[in-house]
Amino acid sequence: MKKILITGVNSYIGSSFKSWVSQYPNEYKVENISVRDDRWKESSFKGYDVVFHTAAIVHVKEDNINQYYKVNRDLTIELAMKAKEEGVKQFIFLSTMGVYGTETGHITNDTIPVPKTPYAKSKYEAELLLEKLGNKDFHIATLRPPIVYGRNCPGNYSRLAKLALKAPFFPNINNERSTIYIDNLSEFIKLLIDQEVSGLYFPQNKDFVNTTELVKTIAEAHGKTLKVTSFFNWAVSICLKQSETFRKVFGSFVYDKQMPGSPNTVLKDQILKYETVSLEDSIKVTEKNIGD
């Protein structure tokens, strides 16, 4: 049985993973620990096979930017060092696609991270420091997931979903985005733990998503037909050059499908198959009974 400790008691991804592996009660035992104060230092990590570090700060006031580094970088390293000293075999770190410092593009293995925000910078600095801690007995696995979506998931997807239910029409834009459904991400993390691997991974759904098609599918899940139009595409094109928000919604931003951790790539001689449902079905499950 794998014994897993998740940092953070309110993490969406951590809680979803715990729920996902609860279907295998004889294979995984998952516990949570709060790291909001220093009391975690008094707890023992001995006996755990994995520490899954999900706790992080995403938004703080401008006059308190140092908090990003104290939590996302320094706390991460303290936890990893304690885990290593107390015999934990694997440390899984949730980083971000934001380390690339852009809202658009086609990310490959050769793309160099250039983080711009304090959040992304603190995450990337943690990645670099974690690399130095790993060895044959202590495996560091770092994830840079794209947009994560699922029932009750906060973030960009939920804002798009609200727009799908309120907007009378939507621009017909030809773009592509990497995304990952929460159950697919949970299954991927389970595979990382099963294989006891280290490395940098880029989990994503098998298919890229088009923003217009995504919003239409969300509306259809609620029995609504969303009209799309190309009439305002010229305005969207202008805004893409000027607005970060527009680039996040309408720009193309994908991971190359051959990057480590993508579906159908190889993990320890095993072809990765972790897509639990199709994109369309995952949207239906996510939106079921929401807003109806």
Secondary structure as GFF3:
##gff-version 3
##sequence-region A 1 292
A	DSSP	beta_strand	2	7	.	.	.	ID=ss1
A	DSSP	alpha_helix	12	21	.	.	.	ID=ss2
A	DSSP	beta_strand	28	33	.	.	.	ID=ss3
A	DSSP	three_ten_helix	38	42	.	.	.	ID=ss4
A	DSSP	beta_strand	50	53	.	.	.	ID=ss5
A	DSSP	three_ten_helix	62	64	.	.	.	ID=ss6
A	DSSP	alpha_helix	66	68	.	.	.	ID=ss7
A	DSSP	pi_helix	69	75	.	.	.	ID=ss8
A	DSSP	alpha_helix	76	85	.	.	.	ID=ss9
A	DSSP	beta_strand	90	94	.	.	.	ID=ss10
A	DSSP	three_ten_helix	97	100	.	.	.	ID=ss11
A	DSSP	beta_strand	105	107	.	.	.	ID=ss12
A	DSSP	alpha_helix	118	133	.	.	.	ID=ss13
A	DSSP	beta_strand	139	143	.	.	.	ID=ss14
A	DSSP	beta_strand	147	149	.	.	.	ID=ss15
A	DSSP	alpha_helix	156	166	.	.	.	ID=ss16
A	DSSP	beta_strand	169	171	.	.	.	ID=ss17
A	DSSP	beta_strand	179	181	.	.	.	ID=ss18
A	DSSP	alpha_helix	182	195	.	.	.	ID=ss19
A	DSSP	beta_strand	199	201	.	.	.	ID=ss20
A	DSSP	alpha_helix	211	221	.	.	.	ID=ss21
A	DSSP	beta_strand	227	229	.	.	.	ID=ss22
A	DSSP	alpha_helix	233	242	.	.	.	ID=ss23
A	DSSP	alpha_helix	244	250	.	.	.	ID=ss24
A	DSSP	beta_strand	253	255	.	.	.	ID=ss25
A	DSSP	beta_strand	266	267	.	.	.	ID=ss26
A	DSSP	beta_strand	270	271	.	.	.	ID=ss27
A	DSSP	alpha_helix	279	287	.	.	.	ID=ss28
###
